[in-house]
Amino acid sequence: MHTEGVFAPETAAAASELYAAVGPAAQTSVREVAKAMDFDSEEYEDRVTGSVVATAHEAIFASMLEVTVGTDAEFEEWCEAHPDFEREVIGNENVDRVVWHPVPFAETVVAATFQERQDAAVGTLRRQAFGSVYRGTVTGDR
């Protein structure tokens, strides 16, 4: 069992602070990518919308969420130690490995099962956690 990532906010306020902190990185990343794609001023204005920057902002935040990678048995052990957490599990229940991310302020643990493609499961889990738990908290959108 091991962990990957850096963001593990305990409170909604902490999640919002972390989300705000990556906003400038999202703006800079989008601007630099547009520059690398040789967008002129007009194309930049047409194509780099607030929605594009918001998507980058969400993706950067989600990609930094701390996740635990382990076996199904280790996940079950974690769940037994945290009985108040509601489970959101995606994937096939007949596989051996699980990646999970607890969200204490929502009393929820989001998990994705996998057999071989750990990187894909981690990415899927982070997007799922952002969409199902964090988005409403950090952006006010539901």
DOKOLMAR-128058 format. One record per residue (C-alpha): residue number from 1; residue in three letters; chain; z, x, y. Coordinates in Angstrom, 1 decimal. Layout:
BEGIN
NODE; NUM; ALA; A; Z; X; Y
...
This chain:
BEGIN
NODE; 1; MET; A; 0.0; 0.0; 0.0
NODE; 2; HIS; A; -0.8; 1.3; 3.5
NODE; 3; THR; A; -1.3; 0.0; 7.0
NODE; 4; GLU; A; -4.3; 0.5; 9.4
NODE; 5; GLY; A; -4.5; -0.4; 13.1
NODE; 6; VAL; A; -2.1; -0.3; 16.0
NODE; 7; PHE; A; -1.4; -3.8; 17.4
NODE; 8; ALA; A; 1.4; -5.7; 15.8
NODE; 9; PRO; A; 2.8; -7.9; 18.6
NODE; 10; GLU; A; 6.1; -9.5; 17.9
NODE; 11; THR; A; 5.8; -12.1; 20.7
NODE; 12; ALA; A; 3.2; -14.1; 22.4
NODE; 13; ALA; A; 3.9; -12.2; 25.6
NODE; 14; ALA; A; 3.4; -8.9; 23.9
NODE; 15; ALA; A; 0.1; -10.1; 22.5
NODE; 16; SER; A; -1.0; -11.2; 25.9
NODE; 17; GLU; A; -0.1; -7.9; 27.4
NODE; 18; LEU; A; -2.0; -6.0; 24.8
NODE; 19; TYR; A; -5.0; -8.3; 25.2
NODE; 20; ALA; A; -5.0; -7.7; 29.0
NODE; 21; ALA; A; -4.7; -4.0; 28.4
NODE; 22; VAL; A; -8.0; -3.8; 26.5
NODE; 23; GLY; A; -9.9; -5.8; 29.2
NODE; 24; PRO; A; -11.0; -2.8; 31.2
NODE; 25; ALA; A; -12.2; -1.0; 28.0
NODE; 26; ALA; A; -14.3; -4.0; 27.2
NODE; 27; GLN; A; -15.9; -4.0; 30.6
NODE; 28; THR; A; -16.6; -0.3; 30.5
NODE; 29; SER; A; -18.0; -0.5; 26.9
NODE; 30; VAL; A; -20.4; -3.3; 27.8
NODE; 31; ARG; A; -21.5; -1.5; 31.0
NODE; 32; GLU; A; -22.1; 1.8; 29.2
NODE; 33; VAL; A; -24.0; 0.1; 26.3
NODE; 34; ALA; A; -26.2; -1.6; 28.9
NODE; 35; LYS; A; -26.8; 1.7; 30.6
NODE; 36; ALA; A; -27.7; 3.4; 27.2
NODE; 37; MET; A; -30.1; 0.5; 26.6
NODE; 38; ASP; A; -31.8; 1.3; 30.0
NODE; 39; PHE; A; -31.1; -2.1; 31.6
NODE; 40; ASP; A; -32.2; -2.1; 35.2
NODE; 41; SER; A; -30.2; -4.0; 37.7
NODE; 42; GLU; A; -32.0; -7.3; 37.2
NODE; 43; GLU; A; -31.8; -7.2; 33.4
NODE; 44; TYR; A; -28.1; -6.3; 33.6
NODE; 45; GLU; A; -27.4; -9.3; 35.8
NODE; 46; ASP; A; -29.4; -11.6; 33.5
NODE; 47; ARG; A; -28.0; -10.4; 30.2
NODE; 48; VAL; A; -24.5; -9.1; 30.8
NODE; 49; THR; A; -22.7; -12.3; 31.3
NODE; 50; GLY; A; -19.0; -13.1; 31.4
NODE; 51; SER; A; -19.4; -14.4; 27.8
NODE; 52; VAL; A; -20.7; -11.0; 26.7
NODE; 53; VAL; A; -17.8; -9.1; 28.2
NODE; 54; ALA; A; -15.4; -11.7; 26.8
NODE; 55; THR; A; -16.8; -11.2; 23.3
NODE; 56; ALA; A; -16.4; -7.4; 23.6
NODE; 57; HIS; A; -12.8; -8.0; 24.9
NODE; 58; GLU; A; -12.0; -10.2; 21.8
NODE; 59; ALA; A; -13.6; -7.8; 19.4
NODE; 60; ILE; A; -11.8; -4.7; 20.7
NODE; 61; PHE; A; -8.4; -6.5; 20.6
NODE; 62; ALA; A; -9.1; -7.8; 17.1
NODE; 63; SER; A; -10.3; -4.4; 15.8
NODE; 64; MET; A; -7.0; -2.9; 16.8
NODE; 65; LEU; A; -4.7; -5.3; 14.9
NODE; 66; GLU; A; -2.4; -3.7; 12.4
NODE; 67; VAL; A; -3.1; -4.8; 8.8
NODE; 68; THR; A; -1.5; -4.0; 5.5
NODE; 69; VAL; A; -3.7; -3.3; 2.6
NODE; 70; GLY; A; -2.2; -3.8; -0.9
NODE; 71; THR; A; -2.3; -5.5; -4.2
NODE; 72; ASP; A; -1.9; -9.2; -4.8
NODE; 73; ALA; A; 1.6; -8.5; -6.2
NODE; 74; GLU; A; 2.6; -6.6; -3.0
NODE; 75; PHE; A; 1.4; -9.4; -0.8
NODE; 76; GLU; A; 3.4; -11.9; -2.9
NODE; 77; GLU; A; 6.4; -9.7; -2.6
NODE; 78; TRP; A; 5.9; -9.7; 1.2
NODE; 79; CYS; A; 5.6; -13.5; 1.3
NODE; 80; GLU; A; 8.8; -13.9; -0.8
NODE; 81; ALA; A; 10.6; -11.7; 1.7
NODE; 82; HIS; A; 9.3; -13.9; 4.6
NODE; 83; PRO; A; 9.5; -17.5; 3.4
NODE; 84; ASP; A; 9.3; -19.0; 6.8
NODE; 85; PHE; A; 5.7; -17.7; 7.3
NODE; 86; GLU; A; 2.9; -20.1; 6.7
NODE; 87; ARG; A; 0.0; -18.5; 4.8
NODE; 88; GLU; A; -3.6; -18.6; 5.8
NODE; 89; VAL; A; -5.5; -16.9; 2.9
NODE; 90; ILE; A; -9.3; -16.6; 2.8
NODE; 91; GLY; A; -11.3; -15.3; -0.2
NODE; 92; ASN; A; -11.1; -15.6; -3.9
NODE; 93; GLU; A; -7.7; -16.0; -5.5
NODE; 94; ASN; A; -8.8; -14.2; -8.7
NODE; 95; VAL; A; -9.1; -10.7; -7.2
NODE; 96; ASP; A; -6.6; -7.9; -7.2
NODE; 97; ARG; A; -6.3; -6.7; -3.6
NODE; 98; VAL; A; -5.2; -8.3; -0.3
NODE; 99; VAL; A; -5.2; -7.3; 3.3
NODE; 100; TRP; A; -2.8; -9.2; 5.6
NODE; 101; HIS; A; -1.6; -9.4; 9.1
NODE; 102; PRO; A; 1.7; -11.2; 10.0
NODE; 103; VAL; A; 2.0; -12.9; 13.4
NODE; 104; PRO; A; 5.8; -13.3; 13.9
NODE; 105; PHE; A; 5.6; -15.5; 17.0
NODE; 106; ALA; A; 3.4; -18.0; 15.1
NODE; 107; GLU; A; 5.3; -17.6; 11.8
NODE; 108; THR; A; 2.0; -17.1; 10.1
NODE; 109; VAL; A; 0.5; -14.5; 7.9
NODE; 110; VAL; A; -3.3; -14.3; 7.8
NODE; 111; ALA; A; -4.7; -12.7; 4.6
NODE; 112; ALA; A; -8.0; -11.9; 3.0
NODE; 113; THR; A; -8.6; -11.1; -0.6
NODE; 114; PHE; A; -11.0; -8.5; -1.9
NODE; 115; GLN; A; -11.9; -6.6; -4.9
NODE; 116; GLU; A; -14.0; -3.6; -3.7
NODE; 117; ARG; A; -15.1; -3.9; -0.1
NODE; 118; GLN; A; -11.9; -3.0; 1.8
NODE; 119; ASP; A; -13.6; -2.3; 5.1
NODE; 120; ALA; A; -15.3; -5.7; 5.1
NODE; 121; ALA; A; -12.1; -7.5; 4.2
NODE; 122; VAL; A; -10.2; -5.7; 7.0
NODE; 123; GLY; A; -12.9; -6.7; 9.5
NODE; 124; THR; A; -13.0; -10.3; 8.3
NODE; 125; LEU; A; -9.2; -10.6; 8.4
NODE; 126; ARG; A; -9.0; -9.3; 12.0
NODE; 127; ARG; A; -11.7; -11.7; 13.2
NODE; 128; GLN; A; -9.9; -14.5; 11.3
NODE; 129; ALA; A; -6.5; -13.6; 12.8
NODE; 130; PHE; A; -7.9; -13.5; 16.3
NODE; 131; GLY; A; -9.8; -16.8; 15.9
NODE; 132; SER; A; -7.1; -18.8; 14.2
NODE; 133; VAL; A; -3.9; -17.4; 15.9
NODE; 134; TYR; A; -4.4; -15.1; 18.8
NODE; 135; ARG; A; -7.3; -16.7; 20.8
NODE; 136; GLY; A; -5.3; -19.7; 22.0
NODE; 137; THR; A; -2.4; -17.5; 22.9
NODE; 138; VAL; A; -4.1; -14.7; 24.8
NODE; 139; THR; A; -7.1; -16.6; 26.4
NODE; 140; GLY; A; -5.7; -20.1; 26.7
NODE; 141; ASP; A; -8.8; -21.4; 24.8
NODE; 142; ARG; A; -8.2; -23.5; 21.7
